[in-house]
Structures are given as C-alpha cells and as structure tokens.
Amino acid sequence: MAPAKPIKIVRLKSALKKFRSDYDYVLQSMAKYGLDLKIASQDLRQNYDIVMTAVTNNGLALEFASDELKNDPKIVWAAVSQAIPLKESVLQYASETLRSNRELVVAGKASPLSCLSKGLSTDRDIVLISCTFDGNNLRYCRDYNNDYEIVLKAVRENGEVLQYASDEMKNTYNIVLEAVKQNGIAFGFASGKMKGNREIALTAVKTCGRMYQWVQGDDLVNDYEIIMTAVRMTD
C-alpha cells in the first residue's frame, strides 16, 4: 500500500472546517499564521502548545487565547516579546493581573496606558517608554503633559499629540518645532506665539500647506517663501 500523501498546510481560514479542531494541523498552521488562532476550535484555543506557537509567530494572537492562557506569564511574555510593526499593543489582551506586572509592561513598550493598572499608568518610566513608542499615549497621562522629556518623545513619534500637551509645552519652541517636523497639522495646536515664529511656520507649511491658515503676524502672513511653500504643498 502506498504511503498516505502528506497534507499541505495552508492558512486555517482557507482549510476545510474539520481541520480547525485537528491538533497537528492547527499546530503547524500556527507556526506560520498565528493570527488564525481566531478560527481554531475553542478547545485548541485553550491548548498551551497551540497558543504558545501562535503568539510566538504573532503576539497579537493573544487576543484569541482562552482567559486562562491570557493569565499565563510565559504565554504573555512570549507575546509581548514579538517585534510587531504595528502600534497595537499585545498587553491589552492579557489578564488584568498581568497588566499590572511591571516587567511585562516594560517589555510591551507601546502598551496603551489606558489598559494598565493605575499604579503603572502613572509610573514615569513606563509613561516615558510608552510615549516614545506611541505618542498617542500622551492623551492618557495628564500628570505628565507638562514633562518636557515625555512630551518631546511623544511629539517626535506623533506630532498631533501636541494637542494633549500643557499650554506651557505648546508654547515651548523645541517641542513645537519637533511636532511640526513630524506632522505639520500640529501647528494648529501650538500657542499663538509659536504660530508667529517664522521657522516653525515655514516648517509646518512644508509638510502641510493648509497650515498657512494658522500663521500669525502680518510679517509671516505676507512672507513670500511661506506663501509659495504653502501653495506648493496644497496642490
């Protein structure tokens, strides 16, 4: 009798439905397509080896693990250790207990501060790390929106978060300049004084011509270079 032909492993969502509960098939599939854990059978989403393989391939697969495994430190550590090119944080899918674990939170880097325990979401070191990797976290840390280092890291990653900075930071030259370098739209959130600064205004219209509408001061409003740059960047 001829040996059975090996089954070709394809994405779980493309495979026959019966394979979604086949341990060997799902295990091999998770090694390549971790996010397909979403459509594995409920029993297999509770299986340690299956889930570990899935999150090792793609940390975001943690979302589809059982509640018990979302509370497993080894599973969660494997998930947050993955280099994900997206800003979406793995840690938000961990159990509440593990979202209070400082070591895991630091490893998660871009963990949304909104999903952390109160003690950790107000920890300056964690806020600094989170804002460095995802500036949008600045919106969740009012206690630090006047902290120069934290605000600078945040606007360098996402200029638009200048809107969540304190009035003092919105009036700080280096902060505003870095923000408009990253995204000219940040110019609209700057103080009136900064909107009247030529270097900042010119930098802003170089990235977004529409920001000319926020330029202040007759000298700048009538500045030929600023006007022509804004026109060119608006076309």
Backbone hydrogen bonds, N-H to C=O, Kabsch-Sander energy under -0.5 kcal/mol:
donor,donor_aa,acceptor,acceptor_aa,energy
10,V,8,K,-0.6
14,S,11,R,-1.8
15,A,11,R,-0.9
15,A,12,L,-0.7
19,F,16,L,-1.8
20,R,17,K,-1.7
21,S,18,K,-1.1
22,D,19,F,-1.3
23,Y,21,S,-0.8
26,V,22,D,-2.9
27,L,23,Y,-2.7
28,Q,24,D,-1.9
29,S,25,Y,-2.3
30,M,26,V,-2.8
31,A,27,L,-1.0
32,K,29,S,-1.4
33,Y,29,S,-3.1
36,D,33,Y,-1.9
37,L,34,G,-1.8
38,K,35,L,-1.6
39,I,36,D,-1.7
40,A,37,L,-1.3
41,S,20,R,-2.6
45,R,41,S,-1.6
46,Q,43,D,-1.1
47,N,44,L,-1.2
51,V,47,N,-2.5
52,M,48,Y,-2.9
53,T,49,D,-2.2
54,A,50,I,-2.1
55,V,51,V,-2.8
56,T,52,M,-1.7
57,N,53,T,-1.3
58,N,54,A,-2.5
61,A,58,N,-2.4
62,L,59,G,-1.9
63,E,60,L,-1.6
64,F,61,A,-2.0
65,A,62,L,-1.6
66,S,45,R,-1.9
70,K,66,S,-1.8
71,N,68,E,-0.9
72,D,69,L,-1.5
76,V,72,D,-2.5
77,W,73,P,-2.7
78,A,74,K,-2.1
79,A,75,I,-2.0
80,V,76,V,-2.7
81,S,77,W,-1.3
82,Q,79,A,-1.2
84,I,82,Q,-0.9
93,Y,90,V,-2.4
94,A,91,L,-1.7
95,S,70,K,-2.3
99,R,95,S,-1.8
100,S,97,T,-1.1
101,N,98,L,-1.5
102,R,100,S,-0.7
105,V,101,N,-2.3
106,V,102,R,-2.6
107,A,103,E,-1.9
108,G,104,L,-1.9
109,K,105,V,-0.8
109,K,106,V,-0.8
110,A,108,G,-2.4
115,C,112,P,-1.9
116,L,113,L,-1.2
117,S,99,R,-0.9
121,S,117,S,-2.8
122,T,118,K,-0.8
123,D,120,L,-1.4
124,R,122,T,-0.6
127,V,123,D,-2.7
128,L,124,R,-2.7
129,I,125,D,-2.0
130,S,126,I,-2.8
131,C,127,V,-2.6
132,T,128,L,-1.6
133,F,129,I,-1.7
134,D,130,S,-2.2
137,N,134,D,-2.1
138,L,135,G,-2.3
139,R,136,N,-1.6
140,Y,137,N,-1.9
141,C,138,L,-1.3
144,Y,141,C,-2.0
145,N,142,R,-1.0
147,D,144,Y,-1.7
148,Y,146,N,-0.7
151,V,147,D,-2.8
152,L,148,Y,-2.6
153,K,149,E,-2.1
154,A,150,I,-2.2
155,V,151,V,-2.7
156,R,152,L,-1.7
157,E,153,K,-1.1
158,N,154,A,-2.4
161,V,158,N,-1.7
162,L,159,G,-1.8
163,Q,160,E,-1.7
164,Y,161,V,-2.1
165,A,162,L,-1.6
166,S,145,N,-2.7
170,K,166,S,-2.1
171,N,167,D,-0.6
171,N,168,E,-0.7
172,T,169,M,-1.6
173,Y,171,N,-0.6
176,V,172,T,-2.5
177,L,173,Y,-2.8
178,E,174,N,-2.2
179,A,175,I,-2.0
180,V,176,V,-2.6
181,K,177,L,-1.8
182,Q,178,E,-1.7
183,N,179,A,-2.5
186,A,183,N,-2.1
187,F,184,G,-2.1
188,G,185,I,-1.5
189,F,186,A,-2.1
190,A,187,F,-1.3
191,S,170,K,-2.3
195,K,191,S,-1.9
196,G,192,G,-0.6
196,G,193,K,-0.9
197,N,194,M,-1.5
198,R,196,G,-0.5
201,A,197,N,-2.7
202,L,198,R,-2.9
203,T,199,E,-2.2
204,A,200,I,-2.4
205,V,201,A,-2.2
206,K,202,L,-1.4
207,T,203,T,-0.8
207,T,204,A,-1.0
208,C,204,A,-1.8
209,G,233,M,-0.6
211,M,208,C,-2.0
212,Y,209,G,-1.8
213,Q,210,R,-1.6
214,W,211,M,-1.9
215,V,212,Y,-1.5
216,Q,195,K,-2.0
221,V,217,G,-2.8
222,N,218,D,-1.9
223,D,220,L,-1.4
227,I,223,D,-2.6
228,M,224,Y,-2.8
229,T,225,E,-2.3
230,A,226,I,-2.4
231,V,227,I,-2.5
232,R,228,M,-2.5
233,M,229,T,-2.3
234,T,230,A,-0.9
234,T,231,V,-0.7
235,D,231,V,-1.4
